[in-house]
Amino acid sequence: MAAKRSPHTMNHELLKAVSTDDADLLAQVLGVWSSATAEGGDESCLRGVTAEGSSALHIAASRGYLTLVVLICTQDTSLIMARNNLLDTPLICAARAGHVDVVNYFVKHVARYPHHVLEEVPVSPILKAWNSGGATAMHEAIRNGHVSVLQKLVSRDSRLLAVVDGQGVSPLYLAVVSNQDDMVGILIRESSDGVKSPASYAGPDGQTALHAALYANNAQEMCESLLLWEPTLAEKADGSGRTALHYAASAGKTKVVKLLLANDSSSAYISDDNGLFPVHVAAIAGNIKVVCELMKICPGCVEFVDNKHRNILHCAVEHGRVSVVWRIQRNPKFVSMMNAGNSEGDTPLHLAVKHGHVIIFTLLMMDLRVNLSNINHEGLTPRHVAFAESYSFLSVKKIFISACLLCCDAYPSPFYQPRNMTDEQCLEDEKEASVQYTNVSQSILSIAAFVAAGSFAADFAPPRGYDTEGDKAGMSMAMLNAHFGKVAANSMSFYCSIFATCLLVVASQTTTPIRVRRFFLCLSAVLVCLAVTNMIIAFASIVFVAMASKYPWNSWDEYVLELDGDELFVLFVNWVAVVVPMYLLLFPVSVLAVVVCFRVVMRLRKSKHPCMDILLRVLPAGCFLILVVHDVFQQFVDDETDQPGQQKPCSGPGCVVLGDAKFLHPT
């Protein structure tokens, strides 16, 4: 809120004097050297103020003019208690500006000030006076980094250390937040007679100075100083019930966590208002080193659950913390967590499926200790959650998770709908899903139709021209290998898009069952992706054919060396256009195959049946034997086809010219 403005009543000569440190002009205005008071020349003019409500003493104190301050106070001592529109006293102005000599004068002057006059001050003693922002002179000195002013105020009255501002912030908390190490040392220093500093550690929202110290530049040193001064700070909680250990675990301050636990390990067993312990907070933030440190020093904290009955694995899975999940899986002590349920009965696998964390889902699927058939309180297994969850329809994550659970023979839910849902609710959900499927099918249908039309038209536009050099001189460009690749890719694009179009026509009908529509939409989405990918490959093949017609070449290195900058850029763009879509399609499939194969093999390995053990022993040996026999046989065939004295022609950078013959380099 803006401060109110006062009418300007200060004498202009007085204002000039206190603004320019002109003691002579000030004495003349005040009539100090005259026995008779001139017009406007007595001390009564000191009562005038500026538009901001500042008196002459405010201006002189804020600018550090000690001579003028002494002169003004000699004429009118009551101005030391005057306040401007922001409720600043002259002492607050001097402390904010860092004028230690003026502050020292005020401190000594207040010490000998008559007690009956101090009682007239509206806000207790002048040293503890607040301004409109709730700050005292000590707060202003700390906020602006004036160490000498702080020392002077502390030496005058140590009780000022316990005064908080209007927001409940103590000088110590403010010094910690400001990263002022020297000021923190002054505030918590013992007195000369060994008395402990009475400083307050209070901060906003119930925080302490130790909470704030965790985010300082030198957090460890500052925390050590505060704990030596007040060891009980480690147990103090803020307004939400969080201790300093909660903050350190969230920020990933491993060294500070060790320090706090060494001071008092019981803080690891304090939960906040949500039931979260420090180990939960560390798992949510993904600070694996802090989690390991807490589990090492306080092993019992692993079994803690919050108000939602979540353990650290639930928290890590919900927030997608892969490193924490990986470390928990590797520790055999946490086997009980793998299938534990929260307050809703959801296991970590349920949560990974529900939130769509593919990497965590993959790690859990590759762990045989994870049960794929657990049912939550709604009667849903992870497989049903995967089909029912809508992170986004046609999402790659949903397709991957659903396919993985299906291939691993995960147990389907015996309840198609949750137990707590009525038939009316299910009918409403089906209606909403029907509308959504119709909209999605129309969108994909337009893409499929566009790809089909483009592929159909491209088949009737073969590349024109003839090869002019080399062994294939006079051959049509349509006979080159690259063109055959273009035809194959274009044909695949056309067939996939046509098949997807037929599926989408059926899926867009509202009379088709929801399950059938869902399956057709997923299948058509995959087909459209394949069609678009093949269309990109076909376009890239056309570019290769066009370049091959300009530059006859025998090898890739000769071809690349003959290209200029623009043509090389076009070649690179086409290579990216082919490789990236293939990678995006093959990578999820590869990961899916690895997960399924790994889980199947591990299940076979743990099987008690002797045939399985024999199979796992024979298969690798048989594959190795087949590879060795194939390699030997291939070498034999190559030796038989090379007749004595026969020389194979070759070209390229790997050839060595000897006379009129060319041979492959021995390497």
Secondary structure as UniProt FT lines:
FT   HELIX           12..20
FT   HELIX           23..30
FT   TURN            31..33
FT   TURN            39..40
FT   HELIX           43..47
FT   TURN            51..52
FT   HELIX           56..63
FT   HELIX           66..75
FT   HELIX           77..81
FT   TURN            85..86
FT   HELIX           90..97
FT   HELIX           100..111
FT   HELIX           115..118
FT   TURN            119..120
FT   HELIX           126..128
FT   TURN            132..133
FT   HELIX           137..143
FT   TURN            144..145
FT   HELIX           147..156
FT   HELIX           158..162
FT   TURN            166..167
FT   HELIX           171..177
FT   TURN            178..179
FT   HELIX           181..187
FT   TURN            192..193
FT   HELIX           204..206
FT   HELIX           209..213
FT   TURN            214..215
FT   TURN            217..218
FT   HELIX           219..229
FT   HELIX           231..235
FT   TURN            239..240
FT   HELIX           244..251
FT   HELIX           254..263
FT   HELIX           265..269
FT   TURN            273..274
FT   HELIX           278..285
FT   HELIX           288..297
FT   HELIX           299..303
FT   TURN            307..308
FT   HELIX           312..318
FT   TURN            319..320
FT   HELIX           322..330
FT   HELIX           332..337
FT   TURN            338..339
FT   TURN            343..344
FT   HELIX           348..355
FT   HELIX           358..365
FT   TURN            368..369
FT   TURN            372..373
FT   TURN            377..378
FT   HELIX           382..388
FT   TURN            393..394
FT   HELIX           396..407
FT   TURN            408..409
FT   TURN            419..420
FT   HELIX           423..458
FT   TURN            459..460
FT   TURN            471..474
FT   HELIX           477..479
FT   HELIX           481..507
FT   TURN            510..511
FT   HELIX           514..550
FT   HELIX           556..562
FT   HELIX           565..605
FT   HELIX           610..641
FT   TURN            644..645
FT   TURN            653..654
FT   STRAND          655..658
FT   TURN            659..660
FT   STRAND          661..664
//
